[in-house]
Amino acid sequence: MNISIKDKFQISPILVFFLLFANLLDLGFLNYQRTLVTHAGFNAWISVILSGLSIHAIVWIIYKLFQYSKDSSNSDLVSVNRVCFGRAAGKLADIAVLLYFLLGAFLSFRGYIIIIQVWFFPEMPIWFVGITFITLLYYTITGGLRSITGLSFWGTAASVIYLIPLLFLLWKYLHPLNLLPLLDHSPIELLMSSKSMISQYTGISSILMIYPFIQSPVKSKKWSHLAVLTATAIYLIIILITYMFYSEEQLKLIVWPTLHMYMVLQIPLIQRLEYMIVPIFLISITANISLHLWMACRTAKRSLKVKQWPSLLLFLLALYTFSFFIKDYDGLRTVDKIYETIGCFFLYMYIPLLFILMKVKKMRGQLR
């Protein structure tokens, strides 16, 4: 099941940082603070650190997993599934993973449309925004992984642009005493909060599909860890700023706390800074959705022998169609909770299971 990738389709190890970072800093960046405060209150910043450390362990497991493969440089999740579960069960696992990638793409796709409708054009119909977005995604994905990587680079640069105002212009509004007392929640509550944070890190699973497209993939390990470390640091800084800016009661009533903080900032010539932030964030979101769809198409091609462009059209049509079934943010949040649970299972049970199975097969000499 392993397949050699031509050099012209591969990316440099350092570019893995930008690809993963854009995939880690997804739409949840705008409201993850509100989700985490439910379980651990203003101690939830500790959960960000705990979840970040656990993701570093998952990254280590993923790279170790491929080292057990007999042709590690050309292995991906499909080939690992085939080795661990056989042909029939492996295909079922591939289909489940494919649907998981699609669900992640759908949540970002519909979530961004909701933000557009709420903040910019409340009367604009879904079909118009959806078609425009779908066209942009099709153009990006047909350029291949290298095009998505290029967009991820600019998405990473854009994140610096919209983070700078928060870091330097909000200090006079912050109340550090909001963070006290530091430890007034139980370890169980912190772990529950960490579980909610995991949905921000599900993008790390993309390593499982892009691995054979990396030149000297082993050298990309440090860049993967750096992407996780950078994303964790940003999530930690933003959540601390948020908790010092809002009271706990206020935060529970605000859907997108990050966007609301931008409303306070005043810059010459720009009255509503959030009107700039949302369009800039489109770069990262497009890269995020494109990578999820590319992975779904790649899985369909490798496992089901379906060419990538017909599967891409089918998946884009599915995204567009199902977006009509989610009427508002509450409906989207219901689906997101399901995705959160699946993501926890995928990262903390499925990937370690693959690691154990590959290690056992390696010890028994079934992998050469």
C-alpha positions in Angstrom: 0.0 0.0 0.0 3.0 2.3 0.3 3.5 4.7 -2.7 6.5 6.8 -3.7 5.7 10.6 -4.1 7.6 12.5 -6.7 9.8 15.3 -5.5 7.8 18.0 -7.3 4.8 17.2 -5.1 6.7 17.2 -1.8 7.3 20.0 0.7 10.3 21.0 2.8 10.4 19.9 6.4 10.3 23.5 7.7 7.0 24.1 5.8 5.3 21.5 8.0 5.4 24.2 10.7 3.2 26.6 8.7 0.9 23.8 7.5 0.3 22.5 11.0 0.1 25.9 12.6 -2.6 27.1 10.3 -4.5 23.9 10.9 -4.2 24.2 14.7 -5.3 27.8 15.0 -8.7 27.2 13.6 -12.2 28.8 14.1 -12.2 27.7 17.7 -9.7 30.4 18.4 -12.6 32.9 18.5 -14.5 31.2 21.3 -12.6 28.4 23.0 -12.3 30.6 26.1 -16.0 30.4 26.6 -16.1 26.6 26.2 -13.2 26.0 28.7 -14.6 28.2 31.4 -17.7 26.0 31.8 -15.7 23.3 33.7 -12.7 25.0 35.3 -13.7 28.6 35.5 -10.7 31.0 35.3 -8.4 28.1 36.1 -9.0 26.8 32.6 -5.7 28.3 31.4 -4.0 25.4 33.2 -6.0 23.0 30.9 -4.5 24.7 27.9 -1.0 23.8 29.1 -2.1 20.2 30.0 -3.7 19.6 26.6 -0.7 21.1 24.8 1.7 18.8 26.6 -0.5 15.8 25.8 -0.4 16.8 22.1 3.4 16.8 22.1 3.2 13.2 23.3 0.8 12.4 20.4 3.2 13.9 17.9 6.0 11.7 19.3 3.7 8.7 18.9 2.8 9.5 15.3 6.5 9.8 14.2 7.4 6.7 16.1 4.5 4.9 14.5 5.9 5.5 11.0 9.4 4.5 12.0 8.0 1.0 12.6 6.7 0.8 9.0 8.9 -1.2 6.5 9.0 1.8 4.2 8.4 4.7 6.6 9.1 7.6 4.2 6.3 6.5 1.9 3.7 5.4 4.6 0.5 7.2 5.6 -2.5 6.4 7.7 -4.1 4.2 4.9 -1.0 1.9 4.7 -0.8 1.7 8.5 -4.5 0.8 8.7 -3.9 -1.9 6.2 -1.0 -3.4 8.1 -2.8 -3.3 11.5 -6.3 -4.4 10.5 -6.0 -6.2 7.1 -7.7 -5.3 3.9 -11.4 -5.4 4.8 -11.2 -3.9 8.3 -8.6 -1.5 7.1 -11.0 -0.1 4.5 -13.7 0.4 7.1 -11.2 2.3 9.3 -10.2 4.4 6.3 -13.9 5.3 5.6 -14.3 6.3 9.3 -11.2 8.5 9.1 -12.4 10.0 5.8 -15.7 11.0 7.5 -13.8 12.4 10.4 -11.8 14.7 8.1 -15.0 15.8 6.3 -16.7 16.6 9.6 -13.8 18.8 10.6 -14.0 20.6 7.3 -17.7 21.1 7.6 -17.6 22.6 11.1 -15.0 25.2 10.0 -17.0 25.9 6.7 -20.4 26.4 8.4 -18.9 28.2 11.4 -17.2 30.8 9.2 -20.4 31.4 7.3 -22.3 31.9 10.6 -19.8 34.6 11.6 -20.2 36.3 8.2 -23.9 36.3 8.6 -23.9 37.6 12.2 -21.2 40.2 11.9 -21.4 41.4 8.3 -24.5 40.5 6.3 -27.4 39.2 8.5 -29.8 39.2 5.5 -27.5 37.5 3.0 -28.7 34.0 2.1 -26.5 30.9 2.9 -26.4 29.8 -0.7 -24.6 32.9 -2.0 -21.9 32.8 0.7 -21.6 29.0 0.4 -21.1 29.1 -3.4 -18.4 31.8 -3.1 -16.6 29.9 -0.4 -16.8 26.6 -2.2 -15.3 28.2 -5.4 -12.4 29.5 -3.3 -11.9 26.0 -1.7 -12.0 24.2 -5.1 -9.4 26.6 -6.6 -7.1 26.1 -3.6 -7.4 22.3 -3.3 -6.9 21.6 -7.0 -3.5 23.3 -6.7 -2.4 20.3 -4.5 -0.7 20.2 -1.1 1.9 22.7 -2.1 -0.7 25.3 -2.8 -2.4 24.6 0.5 1.0 24.9 2.2 1.6 28.3 0.5 -1.8 29.5 1.8 -0.9 28.2 5.2 2.3 30.3 5.2 0.2 33.4 4.6 -2.3 32.3 7.1 0.4 32.1 9.7 1.6 35.6 8.8 -2.0 36.8 9.0 -2.3 35.4 12.5 0.6 37.7 13.6 -1.2 40.6 12.2 -4.4 40.1 14.1 -2.7 39.1 17.3 -0.5 42.2 17.7 -3.4 44.5 18.5 -4.6 42.2 21.3 -1.1 42.0 22.8 -0.3 45.7 22.8 -3.5 47.6 22.9 -5.6 45.8 25.6 -3.3 46.1 28.6 -5.0 49.1 30.1 -8.3 47.2 30.2 -7.0 44.1 31.9 -7.6 43.1 35.6 -5.0 40.5 36.6 -6.8 39.8 39.9 -9.5 38.0 37.9 -7.1 35.0 37.7 -7.2 34.6 41.5 -7.4 32.2 43.2 -5.1 30.2 41.1 -6.1 26.6 42.1 -9.7 26.5 43.2 -10.9 23.7 40.9 -10.3 19.9 41.2 -8.1 17.9 38.9 -11.2 16.3 37.4 -12.6 19.7 36.4 -9.3 20.6 34.9 -9.3 17.4 32.9 -12.8 18.0 31.7 -11.8 21.5 30.6 -8.7 19.9 28.8 -11.1 17.6 26.9 -12.9 20.6 25.6 -9.6 22.1 24.5 -8.6 19.0 22.5 -10.9 20.1 19.6 -8.4 22.9 18.9 -5.6 20.4 18.4 -7.3 17.8 16.2 -5.5 19.3 13.2 -2.3 17.6 14.4 -3.7 14.3 12.9 -2.9 15.8 9.4 0.7 14.5 9.9 -0.8 11.0 9.3 -1.7 11.9 5.7 1.0 14.4 4.7 3.9 12.3 6.0 4.9 10.8 2.6 4.8 14.3 1.0 7.5 15.6 3.3 11.1 15.6 2.1 13.1 13.7 4.8 10.0 13.4 7.0 12.0 12.5 10.1 13.5 16.0 10.0 10.1 17.6 10.2 9.5 16.2 13.7 11.0 19.3 15.4 8.9 21.6 13.2 5.8 19.7 14.2 6.6 20.1 17.9 7.4 23.8 17.3 4.0 24.3 15.6 2.3 22.7 18.7 4.3 24.7 21.1 3.6 28.0 19.2 -0.1 27.3 19.0 -0.2 26.4 22.7 1.6 29.6 23.6 -0.9 31.7 21.6 -3.9 29.9 23.1 -2.4 30.4 26.5 -1.7 34.1 26.0 -5.2 34.8 24.5 -7.0 32.9 27.2 -5.1 34.8 30.0 -5.9 38.1 28.3 -9.6 37.1 27.9 -9.9 36.1 31.6 -8.3 39.4 32.7 -10.6 41.3 30.4 -14.0 39.7 31.2 -15.6 38.5 34.4 -16.7 34.9 34.5 -20.4 35.8 34.3 -19.8 38.1 31.2 -17.8 35.4 29.4 -20.6 32.9 29.7 -22.9 35.3 27.8 -20.5 36.1 24.9 -20.4 33.7 21.9 -17.1 35.0 20.3 -15.0 36.6 23.1 -12.0 37.2 20.9 -14.0 39.2 18.4 -15.7 41.2 21.1 -12.3 42.2 22.5 -11.4 43.7 19.2 -14.5 45.9 19.4 -13.0 47.8 22.3 -9.8 48.7 20.4 -9.6 52.0 18.6 -7.1 52.6 15.8 -6.9 55.8 13.6 -8.9 55.4 10.4 -10.4 52.1 11.6 -13.5 52.3 13.7 -14.4 48.6 13.8 -11.2 46.5 14.0 -13.1 43.2 14.0 -14.3 44.0 10.4 -10.6 43.6 9.4 -9.9 40.6 11.5 -12.6 38.3 10.1 -11.6 38.7 6.5 -7.9 38.3 7.4 -8.9 35.1 9.3 -10.3 33.8 6.1 -6.8 32.9 4.9 -6.2 30.6 7.8 -9.7 29.1 7.6 -9.4 28.4 3.9 -6.1 26.7 4.4 -7.6 24.7 7.3 -10.6 23.5 5.4 -8.6 22.8 2.2 -6.2 20.5 4.1 -9.1 18.6 5.7 -10.7 18.1 2.3 -7.4 17.2 0.6 -6.9 14.5 3.3 -10.4 13.2 2.7 -9.7 13.1 -1.1 -6.4 11.5 -0.6 -7.9 8.8 1.7 -10.6 8.1 -0.9 -7.9 7.7 -3.6 -5.6 5.5 -1.6 -8.2 3.3 0.0 -11.2 3.3 -2.4 -9.4 3.9 -5.6 -11.5 7.0 -6.4 -9.8 9.8 -8.4 -9.3 12.9 -6.4 -11.2 15.5 -8.5 -14.5 13.6 -8.6 -14.3 12.9 -4.8 -13.5 16.6 -4.3 -16.6 17.7 -6.1 -18.7 15.2 -4.1 -17.2 16.4 -0.8 -17.7 20.1 -1.7 -21.3 19.4 -2.7 -21.8 17.6 0.7 -20.4 20.6 2.6 -22.7 23.0 0.7 -25.8 20.8 1.1 -25.4 20.0 4.8 -24.8 23.6 5.6 -28.5 24.3 5.1 -29.3 21.9 7.9 -27.4 24.0 10.5 -29.6 27.0 11.2 -27.6 28.8 13.9 -24.7 28.7 16.3 -26.5 26.4 18.8 -27.0 23.8 16.1 -23.4 24.1 15.1 -22.3 23.7 18.7 -24.2 20.5 19.0 -22.3 19.0 16.1 -19.1 20.4 17.4 -19.5 18.5 20.7 -19.8 15.3 18.7 -16.6 16.1 16.8 -14.9 16.9 20.1 -15.7 13.5 21.5 -14.6 11.8 18.2 -11.4 13.8 18.2 -10.5 12.7 21.7 -11.1 9.1 20.7 -9.0 9.5 17.6 -6.1 11.2 19.2 -5.9 9.4 22.6 -7.2 5.9 21.7 -7.0 5.2 18.0 -3.5 6.6 17.3 -2.0 4.9 20.5 -3.7 1.7 19.4 -2.1 1.9 16.0 1.3 2.5 17.7 0.9 -0.6 19.9 -0.2 -2.8 17.1 2.7 -1.7 14.9 5.2 -2.2 17.7 3.9 -5.7 18.4 4.2 -6.6 14.7 7.7 -5.1 14.6 8.7 -7.2 17.6 7.3 -10.4 16.1 9.2 -9.7 12.8 6.0 -9.2 10.7 7.4 -5.8 9.6 10.6 -5.7 7.7 
